[in-house]
Amino acid sequence: MIKKVNTLLILIAAFVLTGCGIYSFTGASIPPEARTVSIQHFPNNANLVNPLLSDVITNTLRDYFMNQTTLEDVPDNGDLAIEGEIVDYRTSPTAITSDQVAALNRLTITVNVRFFNRYDESKNFEQKFTQYEDYQSDLDLNAIQDDLMQTISEKLCEDIFNKAVVNW
């Protein structure tokens, strides 16, 4: 009897937490009536332009939302909508040795993001997000740039996702 009651309580809790669409096990808090998300292409407006960066950030963000939510990706007018642009892409020395040589360099990417929630306008925002990765200065940036870009894009997307739909 106790086993049946415990099983029933677990099923009810699972239904309440996921069935209403308000909470998911990823921590996303999405209005129950929201069914779609639209993520616009992020143009690269940085002074230093990497031609692949726009696609990497846009596709990584779309993939992140598709993997973490049950929202359908639509081209325009989603219940949740994200747009923005890349505003900074730079490399700079971060660790200087005793003989004034950079031991580490840092690749930094900043995006400006606008988020719109059709069902709760108090959640709308415009914010800049910045992430970086350090790399050994003796490495050729051109050889490692794609990996660094992907790692930084994943961090940026996690930050954007958390700000948009995780209310911790």
PyRosetta script that sets phi, psi and omega in degrees:
from pyrosetta import init, pose_from_sequence

init()
pose = pose_from_sequence("MIKKVNTLLILIAAFVLTGCGIYSFTGASIPPEARTVSIQHFPNNANLVNPLLSDVITNTLRDYFMNQTTLEDVPDNGDLAIEGEIVDYRTSPTAITSDQVAALNRLTITVNVRFFNRYDESKNFEQKFTQYEDYQSDLDLNAIQDDLMQTISEKLCEDIFNKAVVNW")
pose.set_psi(1, -46.3)
pose.set_omega(1, -179.6)
pose.set_phi(2, -63.7)
pose.set_psi(2, -38.2)
pose.set_omega(2, 179.4)
pose.set_phi(3, -62.7)
pose.set_psi(3, -39.9)
pose.set_omega(3, 178.4)
pose.set_phi(4, -66.4)
pose.set_psi(4, -39.8)
pose.set_omega(4, 179.4)
pose.set_phi(5, -65.6)
pose.set_psi(5, -44.2)
pose.set_omega(5, 178.6)
pose.set_phi(6, -61.8)
pose.set_psi(6, -43.0)
pose.set_omega(6, 178.5)
pose.set_phi(7, -62.4)
pose.set_psi(7, -43.1)
pose.set_omega(7, 179.2)
pose.set_phi(8, -63.1)
pose.set_psi(8, -42.8)
pose.set_omega(8, 178.8)
pose.set_phi(9, -63.8)
pose.set_psi(9, -39.7)
pose.set_omega(9, 178.0)
pose.set_phi(10, -64.5)
pose.set_psi(10, -43.5)
pose.set_omega(10, 179.1)
pose.set_phi(11, -64.1)
pose.set_psi(11, -41.6)
pose.set_omega(11, 178.8)
pose.set_phi(12, -64.4)
pose.set_psi(12, -43.8)
pose.set_omega(12, 179.2)
pose.set_phi(13, -62.3)
pose.set_psi(13, -42.4)
pose.set_omega(13, 179.0)
pose.set_phi(14, -63.5)
pose.set_psi(14, -41.0)
pose.set_omega(14, 179.1)
pose.set_phi(15, -65.1)
pose.set_psi(15, -45.1)
pose.set_omega(15, -178.8)
pose.set_phi(16, -64.1)
pose.set_psi(16, -42.8)
pose.set_omega(16, -176.5)
pose.set_phi(17, -73.3)
pose.set_psi(17, -32.7)
pose.set_omega(17, -177.1)
pose.set_phi(18, -112.3)
pose.set_psi(18, -30.8)
pose.set_omega(18, -173.7)
pose.set_phi(19, -68.2)
pose.set_psi(19, -30.1)
pose.set_omega(19, -176.8)
pose.set_phi(20, -84.2)
pose.set_psi(20, -9.7)
pose.set_omega(20, 177.2)
pose.set_phi(21, 79.6)
pose.set_psi(21, 4.2)
pose.set_omega(21, -177.8)
pose.set_phi(22, -86.5)
pose.set_psi(22, -32.9)
pose.set_omega(22, -176.7)
pose.set_phi(23, -135.3)
pose.set_psi(23, 143.0)
pose.set_omega(23, 174.1)
pose.set_phi(24, -127.0)
pose.set_psi(24, 166.6)
pose.set_omega(24, -178.2)
pose.set_phi(25, -70.7)
pose.set_psi(25, -8.0)
pose.set_omega(25, 174.2)
pose.set_phi(26, -84.0)
pose.set_psi(26, -9.2)
pose.set_omega(26, -178.7)
pose.set_phi(27, 95.8)
pose.set_psi(27, -0.4)
pose.set_omega(27, -178.4)
pose.set_phi(28, -70.9)
pose.set_psi(28, 133.9)
pose.set_omega(28, 176.5)
pose.set_phi(29, -114.7)
pose.set_psi(29, 96.6)
pose.set_omega(29, -173.7)
pose.set_phi(30, -115.7)
pose.set_psi(30, 135.9)
pose.set_omega(30, 178.1)
pose.set_phi(31, -54.5)
pose.set_psi(31, 138.4)
pose.set_omega(31, -175.9)
pose.set_phi(32, -60.9)
pose.set_psi(32, -27.8)
pose.set_omega(32, -179.3)
pose.set_phi(33, -82.8)
pose.set_psi(33, -11.4)
pose.set_omega(33, 179.3)
pose.set_phi(34, -72.1)
pose.set_psi(34, 127.9)
pose.set_omega(34, -178.8)
pose.set_phi(35, -122.0)
pose.set_psi(35, -20.0)
pose.set_omega(35, -172.5)
pose.set_phi(36, -131.7)
pose.set_psi(36, 158.1)
pose.set_omega(36, 173.4)
pose.set_phi(37, -137.3)
pose.set_psi(37, 138.9)
pose.set_omega(37, 174.7)
pose.set_phi(38, -121.3)
pose.set_psi(38, 128.6)
pose.set_omega(38, -179.8)
pose.set_phi(39, -121.7)
pose.set_psi(39, 112.2)
pose.set_omega(39, -177.7)
pose.set_phi(40, -79.3)
pose.set_psi(40, 158.8)
pose.set_omega(40, 178.0)
pose.set_phi(41, -63.9)
pose.set_psi(41, 134.7)
pose.set_omega(41, 179.9)
pose.set_phi(42, -92.2)
pose.set_psi(42, 102.6)
pose.set_omega(42, 178.3)
pose.set_phi(43, -69.3)
pose.set_psi(43, 154.5)
pose.set_omega(43, -178.8)
pose.set_phi(44, -98.1)
pose.set_psi(44, 105.1)
pose.set_omega(44, 179.8)
pose.set_phi(45, -106.7)
pose.set_psi(45, 14.8)
pose.set_omega(45, 179.7)
pose.set_phi(46, -73.0)
pose.set_psi(46, 158.1)
pose.set_omega(46, 177.0)
pose.set_phi(47, -64.0)
pose.set_psi(47, -40.4)
pose.set_omega(47, 176.6)
pose.set_phi(48, -102.0)
pose.set_psi(48, 118.3)
pose.set_omega(48, -173.1)
pose.set_phi(49, -108.1)
pose.set_psi(49, 122.6)
pose.set_omega(49, 168.5)
pose.set_phi(50, -96.5)
pose.set_psi(50, 120.1)
pose.set_omega(50, -173.2)
pose.set_phi(51, -63.6)
pose.set_psi(51, -19.0)
pose.set_omega(51, -179.0)
pose.set_phi(52, -91.7)
pose.set_psi(52, -16.2)
pose.set_omega(52, -169.9)
pose.set_phi(53, -62.3)
pose.set_psi(53, -40.8)
pose.set_omega(53, -179.5)
pose.set_phi(54, -56.8)
pose.set_psi(54, -48.6)
pose.set_omega(54, 180.0)
pose.set_phi(55, -66.3)
pose.set_psi(55, -39.8)
pose.set_omega(55, -179.1)
pose.set_phi(56, -61.7)
pose.set_psi(56, -48.8)
pose.set_omega(56, -178.4)
pose.set_phi(57, -66.7)
pose.set_psi(57, -46.9)
pose.set_omega(57, -179.0)
pose.set_phi(58, -60.6)
pose.set_psi(58, -48.4)
pose.set_omega(58, -178.1)
pose.set_phi(59, -69.1)
pose.set_psi(59, -36.7)
pose.set_omega(59, 177.9)
pose.set_phi(60, -64.6)
pose.set_psi(60, -41.1)
pose.set_omega(60, 179.0)
pose.set_phi(61, -66.2)
pose.set_psi(61, -42.7)
pose.set_omega(61, 177.2)
pose.set_phi(62, -61.2)
pose.set_psi(62, -47.0)
pose.set_omega(62, 179.1)
pose.set_phi(63, -60.2)
pose.set_psi(63, -40.7)
pose.set_omega(63, -178.7)
pose.set_phi(64, -61.3)
pose.set_psi(64, -47.2)
pose.set_omega(64, 179.8)
pose.set_phi(65, -65.8)
pose.set_psi(65, -38.7)
pose.set_omega(65, -179.3)
pose.set_phi(66, -67.9)
pose.set_psi(66, -35.1)
pose.set_omega(66, -178.9)
pose.set_phi(67, -80.8)
pose.set_psi(67, -24.8)
pose.set_omega(67, -174.5)
pose.set_phi(68, -102.1)
pose.set_psi(68, -12.0)
pose.set_omega(68, -178.5)
pose.set_phi(69, -135.3)
pose.set_psi(69, 175.0)
pose.set_omega(69, 175.3)
pose.set_phi(70, -103.0)
pose.set_psi(70, 12.0)
pose.set_omega(70, -179.7)
pose.set_phi(71, -68.3)
pose.set_psi(71, 145.9)
pose.set_omega(71, 176.6)
pose.set_phi(72, -89.2)
pose.set_psi(72, 134.2)
pose.set_omega(72, 177.6)
pose.set_phi(73, -79.2)
pose.set_psi(73, 121.8)
pose.set_omega(73, 177.5)
pose.set_phi(74, -125.0)
pose.set_psi(74, 152.0)
pose.set_omega(74, -175.1)
pose.set_phi(75, -66.3)
pose.set_psi(75, -36.3)
pose.set_omega(75, -176.1)
pose.set_phi(76, -145.0)
pose.set_psi(76, 158.5)
pose.set_omega(76, 171.4)
pose.set_phi(77, 56.2)
pose.set_psi(77, 41.7)
pose.set_omega(77, 175.8)
pose.set_phi(78, -70.2)
pose.set_psi(78, 159.0)
pose.set_omega(78, 174.9)
pose.set_phi(79, -59.2)
pose.set_psi(79, -36.8)
pose.set_omega(79, 169.6)
pose.set_phi(80, -114.7)
pose.set_psi(80, 135.2)
pose.set_omega(80, -176.5)
pose.set_phi(81, -134.3)
pose.set_psi(81, 138.0)
pose.set_omega(81, 179.4)
pose.set_phi(82, -128.8)
pose.set_psi(82, 133.3)
pose.set_omega(82, 173.7)
pose.set_phi(83, -143.4)
pose.set_psi(83, 163.0)
pose.set_omega(83, 179.0)
pose.set_phi(84, 170.5)
pose.set_psi(84, -169.2)
pose.set_omega(84, -179.3)
pose.set_phi(85, -151.2)
pose.set_psi(85, 156.2)
pose.set_omega(85, 174.5)
pose.set_phi(86, -82.9)
pose.set_psi(86, 124.3)
pose.set_omega(86, -175.5)
pose.set_phi(87, -112.2)
pose.set_psi(87, -14.4)
pose.set_omega(87, 178.4)
pose.set_phi(88, -152.7)
pose.set_psi(88, 137.4)
pose.set_omega(88, 176.6)
pose.set_phi(89, -147.4)
pose.set_psi(89, 110.1)
pose.set_omega(89, -174.8)
pose.set_phi(90, -150.7)
pose.set_psi(90, 157.7)
pose.set_omega(90, 173.4)
pose.set_phi(91, -121.3)
pose.set_psi(91, 142.7)
pose.set_omega(91, -178.4)
pose.set_phi(92, -150.8)
pose.set_psi(92, 153.5)
pose.set_omega(92, 176.7)
pose.set_phi(93, -73.2)
pose.set_psi(93, 143.2)
pose.set_omega(93, -179.4)
pose.set_phi(94, -123.7)
pose.set_psi(94, -30.3)
pose.set_omega(94, -179.8)
pose.set_phi(95, -125.1)
pose.set_psi(95, 118.0)
pose.set_omega(95, -178.0)
pose.set_phi(96, -104.5)
pose.set_psi(96, 133.1)
pose.set_omega(96, 179.1)
pose.set_phi(97, -80.1)
pose.set_psi(97, 174.3)
pose.set_omega(97, -178.6)
pose.set_phi(98, -63.4)
pose.set_psi(98, -24.2)
pose.set_omega(98, 178.3)
pose.set_phi(99, -97.6)
pose.set_psi(99, 25.2)
pose.set_omega(99, 173.3)
pose.set_phi(100, 63.0)
pose.set_psi(100, 34.2)
pose.set_omega(100, 177.1)
pose.set_phi(101, -114.2)
pose.set_psi(101, 140.1)
pose.set_omega(101, 179.2)
pose.set_phi(102, -69.7)
pose.set_psi(102, 126.3)
pose.set_omega(102, 175.1)
pose.set_phi(103, -90.4)
pose.set_psi(103, -32.6)
pose.set_omega(103, 178.9)
pose.set_phi(104, -131.2)
pose.set_psi(104, 146.1)
pose.set_omega(104, 170.8)
pose.set_phi(105, -117.3)
pose.set_psi(105, 161.0)
pose.set_omega(105, -178.8)
pose.set_phi(106, -128.8)
pose.set_psi(106, 127.9)
pose.set_omega(106, 171.3)
pose.set_phi(107, -97.4)
pose.set_psi(107, 123.5)
pose.set_omega(107, -176.7)
pose.set_phi(108, -120.6)
pose.set_psi(108, 135.5)
pose.set_omega(108, 176.9)
pose.set_phi(109, -127.6)
pose.set_psi(109, 133.1)
pose.set_omega(109, 176.6)
pose.set_phi(110, -124.4)
pose.set_psi(110, 133.8)
pose.set_omega(110, 175.2)
pose.set_phi(111, -122.8)
pose.set_psi(111, 144.5)
pose.set_omega(111, 172.5)
pose.set_phi(112, -101.6)
pose.set_psi(112, 127.6)
pose.set_omega(112, -173.2)
pose.set_phi(113, -124.3)
pose.set_psi(113, 137.8)
pose.set_omega(113, 171.5)
pose.set_phi(114, -116.9)
pose.set_psi(114, 127.0)
pose.set_omega(114, -178.6)
pose.set_phi(115, -119.3)
pose.set_psi(115, 134.8)
pose.set_omega(115, 179.4)
pose.set_phi(116, -127.1)
pose.set_psi(116, 130.1)
pose.set_omega(116, 177.8)
pose.set_phi(117, -115.6)
pose.set_psi(117, 108.5)
pose.set_omega(117, -176.0)
pose.set_phi(118, -59.2)
pose.set_psi(118, -29.5)
pose.set_omega(118, -173.5)
pose.set_phi(119, -98.9)
pose.set_psi(119, -13.3)
pose.set_omega(119, 179.1)
pose.set_phi(120, -148.5)
pose.set_psi(120, 87.2)
pose.set_omega(120, -175.4)
pose.set_phi(121, -64.7)
pose.set_psi(121, -16.4)
pose.set_omega(121, 177.1)
pose.set_phi(122, -67.9)
pose.set_psi(122, -15.0)
pose.set_omega(122, 179.0)
pose.set_phi(123, -90.1)
pose.set_psi(123, -8.6)
pose.set_omega(123, 179.2)
pose.set_phi(124, -63.2)
pose.set_psi(124, 146.8)
pose.set_omega(124, 177.4)
pose.set_phi(125, -157.5)
pose.set_psi(125, 161.2)
pose.set_omega(125, 166.5)
pose.set_phi(126, -130.2)
pose.set_psi(126, 126.4)
pose.set_omega(126, -174.5)
pose.set_phi(127, -154.8)
pose.set_psi(127, 148.7)
pose.set_omega(127, 172.9)
pose.set_phi(128, -93.1)
pose.set_psi(128, 139.4)
pose.set_omega(128, 177.4)
pose.set_phi(129, -122.0)
pose.set_psi(129, 133.7)
pose.set_omega(129, -179.3)
pose.set_phi(130, -129.1)
pose.set_psi(130, 136.4)
pose.set_omega(130, 173.3)
pose.set_phi(131, -140.7)
pose.set_psi(131, 161.5)
pose.set_omega(131, -178.4)
pose.set_phi(132, -150.0)
pose.set_psi(132, 165.7)
pose.set_omega(132, 172.5)
pose.set_phi(133, -139.8)
pose.set_psi(133, 136.1)
pose.set_omega(133, 175.7)
pose.set_phi(134, -92.3)
pose.set_psi(134, 149.6)
pose.set_omega(134, 177.7)
pose.set_phi(135, -146.1)
pose.set_psi(135, 154.8)
pose.set_omega(135, -179.1)
pose.set_phi(136, -62.6)
pose.set_psi(136, 135.2)
pose.set_omega(136, -175.6)
pose.set_phi(137, -69.2)
pose.set_psi(137, -18.3)
pose.set_omega(137, 178.6)
pose.set_phi(138, -82.6)
pose.set_psi(138, -2.1)
pose.set_omega(138, 176.9)
pose.set_phi(139, -88.9)
pose.set_psi(139, 145.1)
pose.set_omega(139, 177.6)
pose.set_phi(140, -78.6)
pose.set_psi(140, 118.5)
pose.set_omega(140, -178.4)
pose.set_phi(141, -55.5)
pose.set_psi(141, -40.1)
pose.set_omega(141, -179.9)
pose.set_phi(142, -60.1)
pose.set_psi(142, -30.3)
pose.set_omega(142, -178.4)
pose.set_phi(143, -77.7)
pose.set_psi(143, -28.1)
pose.set_omega(143, -174.8)
pose.set_phi(144, -114.7)
pose.set_psi(144, -1.7)
pose.set_omega(144, -173.8)
pose.set_phi(145, -58.0)
pose.set_psi(145, -42.6)
pose.set_omega(145, -178.0)
pose.set_phi(146, -62.5)
pose.set_psi(146, -43.3)
pose.set_omega(146, 178.5)
pose.set_phi(147, -65.6)
pose.set_psi(147, -43.1)
pose.set_omega(147, 178.4)
pose.set_phi(148, -62.0)
pose.set_psi(148, -44.6)
pose.set_omega(148, -179.9)
pose.set_phi(149, -59.6)
pose.set_psi(149, -43.0)
pose.set_omega(149, -179.4)
pose.set_phi(150, -66.3)
pose.set_psi(150, -43.6)
pose.set_omega(150, 179.5)
pose.set_phi(151, -62.6)
pose.set_psi(151, -45.5)
pose.set_omega(151, 179.9)
pose.set_phi(152, -66.1)
pose.set_psi(152, -40.9)
pose.set_omega(152, 179.0)
pose.set_phi(153, -61.0)
pose.set_psi(153, -40.3)
pose.set_omega(153, 178.3)
pose.set_phi(154, -63.8)
pose.set_psi(154, -40.8)
pose.set_omega(154, 177.3)
pose.set_phi(155, -64.8)
pose.set_psi(155, -43.6)
pose.set_omega(155, 178.0)
pose.set_phi(156, -60.3)
pose.set_psi(156, -45.0)
pose.set_omega(156, -178.8)
pose.set_phi(157, -64.0)
pose.set_psi(157, -38.5)
pose.set_omega(157, 176.5)
pose.set_phi(158, -63.3)
pose.set_psi(158, -42.5)
pose.set_omega(158, 178.5)
pose.set_phi(159, -63.0)
pose.set_psi(159, -44.3)
pose.set_omega(159, -179.5)
pose.set_phi(160, -64.3)
pose.set_psi(160, -46.5)
pose.set_omega(160, 178.5)
pose.set_phi(161, -58.1)
pose.set_psi(161, -47.8)
pose.set_omega(161, -179.1)
pose.set_phi(162, -61.0)
pose.set_psi(162, -43.0)
pose.set_omega(162, 178.9)
pose.set_phi(163, -66.5)
pose.set_psi(163, -39.1)
pose.set_omega(163, -175.6)
pose.set_phi(164, -74.8)
pose.set_psi(164, -44.8)
pose.set_omega(164, -171.1)
pose.set_phi(165, -132.3)
pose.set_psi(165, 2.2)
pose.set_omega(165, 176.3)
pose.set_phi(166, -112.0)
pose.set_psi(166, 117.0)
pose.set_omega(166, -174.7)
pose.set_phi(167, -106.7)
pose.set_psi(167, 70.0)
pose.set_omega(167, -179.3)
pose.set_phi(168, -96.2)
pose.dump_pdb("model.pdb")
